[in-house]
Amino acid sequence: MIDNYKTSKKRDLLMPRQNEIARYLIQGLSTSFIAKKTGLHISTISTFKSAIFQKLGIDNVLKLKQILEADEN
């Protein structure tokens, strides 16, 4: 999916709210803390996390961090 998408940055695959959640995740914040910070339910944050991982073809926060940091360079 990612390989066929015309973008130079993988973070461009994410919607603005997904980018926000992704930034919180790579800071090491817990799902419950992110939920409180954003005013969303914990289950909604988990859904966002799953969607982010699926869109980027990853399975953990460390890989997410690597992608987002690489996009900044």
SESETOR-724571 format. One record per atom (N, C-alpha, C): residue number from 1; residue in three letters; atom name; x negated, y, z. Coordinates in pm, whole numbers, plus 50000, padded with zeros to 5 digits. Atoms other than C-alpha are relative to their C-alpha. Layout:
// residues N
ATOM i aa at east north up
ATOM NUM ALA CA X Y Z
...
//
This chain:
// residues 73
ATOM i aa at east north up
ATOM 1 MET N 49918 49881 50000
ATOM 1 MET CA 50000 50000 50000
ATOM 1 MET C 49914 50126 50000
ATOM 2 ILE N 50085 49881 49989
ATOM 2 ILE CA 49730 50249 50098
ATOM 2 ILE C 49918 50020 49873
ATOM 3 ASP N 50087 49990 50117
ATOM 3 ASP CA 49511 50171 49798
ATOM 3 ASP C 50071 50061 49880
ATOM 4 ASN N 49924 49948 50114
ATOM 4 ASN CA 49789 50264 49555
ATOM 4 ASN C 50049 50142 50021
ATOM 5 TYR N 49949 49867 49967
ATOM 5 TYR CA 49875 50591 49726
ATOM 5 TYR C 49896 50104 49963
ATOM 6 LYS N 50093 49898 50049
ATOM 6 LYS CA 49722 50904 49574
ATOM 6 LYS C 49977 50107 50107
ATOM 7 THR N 50038 49902 49898
ATOM 7 THR CA 49568 51082 49872
ATOM 7 THR C 49856 49975 50040
ATOM 8 SER N 50138 50016 49959
ATOM 8 SER CA 49219 51145 49991
ATOM 8 SER C 49990 49969 50149
ATOM 9 LYS N 50001 50024 49856
ATOM 9 LYS CA 49316 51117 50356
ATOM 9 LYS C 50115 49908 50037
ATOM 10 LYS N 49897 50096 49959
ATOM 10 LYS CA 49500 50824 50508
ATOM 10 LYS C 50102 50064 50093
ATOM 11 ARG N 49905 49935 49908
ATOM 11 ARG CA 49655 51054 50769
ATOM 11 ARG C 50113 50068 49923
ATOM 12 ASP N 49895 49939 50081
ATOM 12 ASP CA 49852 51211 50481
ATOM 12 ASP C 50116 49903 49977
ATOM 13 LEU N 49892 50099 50010
ATOM 13 LEU CA 50055 50888 50475
ATOM 13 LEU C 50101 50016 50113
ATOM 14 LEU N 49917 49989 49881
ATOM 14 LEU CA 50198 50981 50815
ATOM 14 LEU C 50085 50127 49997
ATOM 15 MET N 49912 49885 49983
ATOM 15 MET CA 50490 51211 50883
ATOM 15 MET C 49944 50087 50113
ATOM 16 PRO N 50055 49912 49895
ATOM 16 PRO CA 50417 51513 51109
ATOM 16 PRO C 50014 49945 50142
ATOM 17 ARG N 49981 50055 49865
ATOM 17 ARG CA 50566 51348 51420
ATOM 17 ARG C 49910 49879 50021
ATOM 18 GLN N 50090 50115 49990
ATOM 18 GLN CA 50368 51031 51348
ATOM 18 GLN C 49856 50046 50024
ATOM 19 ASN N 50133 49945 49978
ATOM 19 ASN CA 50050 51239 51326
ATOM 19 ASN C 49984 50048 50144
ATOM 20 GLU N 50004 49954 49861
ATOM 20 GLU CA 50133 51396 51662
ATOM 20 GLU C 49982 49882 50095
ATOM 21 ILE N 50009 50118 49914
ATOM 21 ILE CA 50185 51055 51825
ATOM 21 ILE C 49863 49934 49983
ATOM 22 ALA N 50132 50061 50026
ATOM 22 ALA CA 49868 50921 51660
ATOM 22 ALA C 49891 50075 50074
ATOM 23 ARG N 50100 49920 49929
ATOM 23 ARG CA 49664 51209 51806
ATOM 23 ARG C 50003 49971 50150
ATOM 24 TYR N 49989 50034 49858
ATOM 24 TYR CA 49799 51131 52153
ATOM 24 TYR C 49944 49860 50027
ATOM 25 LEU N 50048 50137 49981
ATOM 25 LEU CA 49723 50762 52110
ATOM 25 LEU C 49847 49992 50002
ATOM 26 ILE N 50146 50009 50004
ATOM 26 ILE CA 49359 50819 52017
ATOM 26 ILE C 49935 50073 50117
ATOM 27 GLN N 50050 49937 49878
ATOM 27 GLN CA 49322 51036 52326
ATOM 27 GLN C 50007 49905 50119
ATOM 28 GLY N 49990 50100 49895
ATOM 28 GLY CA 49396 50724 52527
ATOM 28 GLY C 50120 50017 50090
ATOM 29 LEU N 49881 49979 49919
ATOM 29 LEU CA 49731 50844 52656
ATOM 29 LEU C 50092 49878 49990
ATOM 30 SER N 49910 50116 49998
ATOM 30 SER CA 49978 50575 52759
ATOM 30 SER C 50131 50033 49928
ATOM 31 THR N 49872 49984 50067
ATOM 31 THR CA 50306 50519 52582
ATOM 31 THR C 50098 50076 50089
ATOM 32 SER N 49907 49932 49909
ATOM 32 SER CA 50498 50631 52890
ATOM 32 SER C 49964 50148 50017
ATOM 33 PHE N 50041 49861 49989
ATOM 33 PHE CA 50291 50950 52922
ATOM 33 PHE C 50036 50078 49874
ATOM 34 ILE N 49965 49936 50127
ATOM 34 ILE CA 50341 51031 52553
ATOM 34 ILE C 50151 50025 49996
ATOM 35 ALA N 49854 49985 49998
ATOM 35 ALA CA 50715 50975 52599
ATOM 35 ALA C 50039 50120 50085
ATOM 36 LYS N 49969 49886 49913
ATOM 36 LYS CA 50726 51222 52888
ATOM 36 LYS C 49958 50131 49935
ATOM 37 LYS N 50055 49878 50062
ATOM 37 LYS CA 50512 51475 52700
ATOM 37 LYS C 50085 50048 49882
ATOM 38 THR N 49924 49965 50120
ATOM 38 THR CA 50727 51464 52386
ATOM 38 THR C 50151 50004 50024
ATOM 39 GLY N 49857 50005 49973
ATOM 39 GLY CA 51066 51413 52551
ATOM 39 GLY C 50072 49887 49928
ATOM 40 LEU N 49943 50115 50070
ATOM 40 LEU CA 51119 51088 52360
ATOM 40 LEU C 50002 49879 50093
ATOM 41 HIS N 49996 50123 49923
ATOM 41 HIS CA 51202 50743 52495
ATOM 41 HIS C 49875 49917 49974
ATOM 42 ILE N 50117 50087 50015
ATOM 42 ILE CA 50922 50492 52551
ATOM 42 ILE C 50017 49909 49878
ATOM 43 SER N 49976 50089 50115
ATOM 43 SER CA 51083 50261 52294
ATOM 43 SER C 49980 50075 49868
ATOM 44 THR N 50020 49920 50121
ATOM 44 THR CA 51075 50544 52038
ATOM 44 THR C 49851 50017 49972
ATOM 45 ILE N 50146 49988 50017
ATOM 45 ILE CA 50703 50595 52098
ATOM 45 ILE C 49944 49868 49948
ATOM 46 SER N 50045 50132 50047
ATOM 46 SER CA 50650 50220 52053
ATOM 46 SER C 50035 49979 49853
ATOM 47 THR N 49959 50010 50140
ATOM 47 THR CA 50843 50236 51727
ATOM 47 THR C 49910 50085 49911
ATOM 48 PHE N 50093 49914 50075
ATOM 48 PHE CA 50630 50528 51608
ATOM 48 PHE C 49865 49931 49987
ATOM 49 LYS N 50131 50067 50000
ATOM 49 LYS CA 50315 50338 51704
ATOM 49 LYS C 49998 49885 49899
ATOM 50 SER N 49991 50111 50095
ATOM 50 SER CA 50425 50031 51508
ATOM 50 SER C 50002 50050 49855
ATOM 51 ALA N 49991 49945 50135
ATOM 51 ALA CA 50513 50241 51203
ATOM 51 ALA C 49866 50057 49954
ATOM 52 ILE N 50132 49944 50031
ATOM 52 ILE CA 50177 50421 51217
ATOM 52 ILE C 49904 49888 49963
ATOM 53 PHE N 50089 50113 50025
ATOM 53 PHE CA 49988 50092 51238
ATOM 53 PHE C 50033 49934 49867
ATOM 54 GLN N 49959 50065 50125
ATOM 54 GLN CA 50190 49944 50952
ATOM 54 GLN C 49961 50084 49879
ATOM 55 LYS N 50034 49913 50113
ATOM 55 LYS CA 50144 50244 50723
ATOM 55 LYS C 49852 50002 49971
ATOM 56 LEU N 50145 49992 50018
ATOM 56 LEU CA 49770 50248 50781
ATOM 56 LEU C 49934 49862 49987
ATOM 57 GLY N 50053 50136 50013
ATOM 57 GLY CA 49729 49869 50771
ATOM 57 GLY C 49902 49964 50110
ATOM 58 ILE N 50088 50026 49886
ATOM 58 ILE CA 49573 49850 51117
ATOM 58 ILE C 50077 49930 50111
ATOM 59 ASP N 49933 50070 49891
ATOM 59 ASP CA 49643 49668 51441
ATOM 59 ASP C 49956 50045 50139
ATOM 60 ASN N 50038 49952 49868
ATOM 60 ASN CA 49484 49870 51719
ATOM 60 ASN C 49962 50148 49997
ATOM 61 VAL N 50026 49857 49987
ATOM 61 VAL CA 49414 50221 51847
ATOM 61 VAL C 49857 50035 49961
ATOM 62 LEU N 50139 49974 50038
ATOM 62 LEU CA 49038 50192 51793
ATOM 62 LEU C 49988 50024 49849
ATOM 63 LYS N 50001 49981 50146
ATOM 63 LYS CA 49092 50153 51418
ATOM 63 LYS C 50070 50129 49962
ATOM 64 LEU N 49930 49874 50024
ATOM 64 LEU CA 49338 50441 51428
ATOM 64 LEU C 49906 50117 50024
ATOM 65 LYS N 50094 49894 49967
ATOM 65 LYS CA 49075 50658 51592
ATOM 65 LYS C 49894 50013 49890
ATOM 66 GLN N 50100 49999 50106
ATOM 66 GLN CA 48818 50561 51328
ATOM 66 GLN C 50055 50066 49873
ATOM 67 ILE N 49938 49943 50119
ATOM 67 ILE CA 49059 50654 51047
ATOM 67 ILE C 50018 50150 50016
ATOM 68 LEU N 49972 49858 49982
ATOM 68 LEU CA 49160 50989 51194
ATOM 68 LEU C 49871 50080 50009
ATOM 69 GLU N 50128 49930 49992
ATOM 69 GLU CA 48801 51084 51274
ATOM 69 GLU C 49931 50007 49864
ATOM 70 ALA N 50058 50001 50134
ATOM 70 ALA CA 48687 50984 50924
ATOM 70 ALA C 50070 50104 49911
ATOM 71 ASP N 49924 49902 50079
ATOM 71 ASP CA 48963 51202 50776
ATOM 71 ASP C 49960 50143 50032
ATOM 72 GLU N 50042 49865 49961
ATOM 72 GLU CA 48828 51503 50967
ATOM 72 GLU C 49868 50040 49935
ATOM 73 ASN N 50132 49971 50061
ATOM 73 ASN CA 48487 51475 50800
ATOM 73 ASN C 50009 50024 49852
//
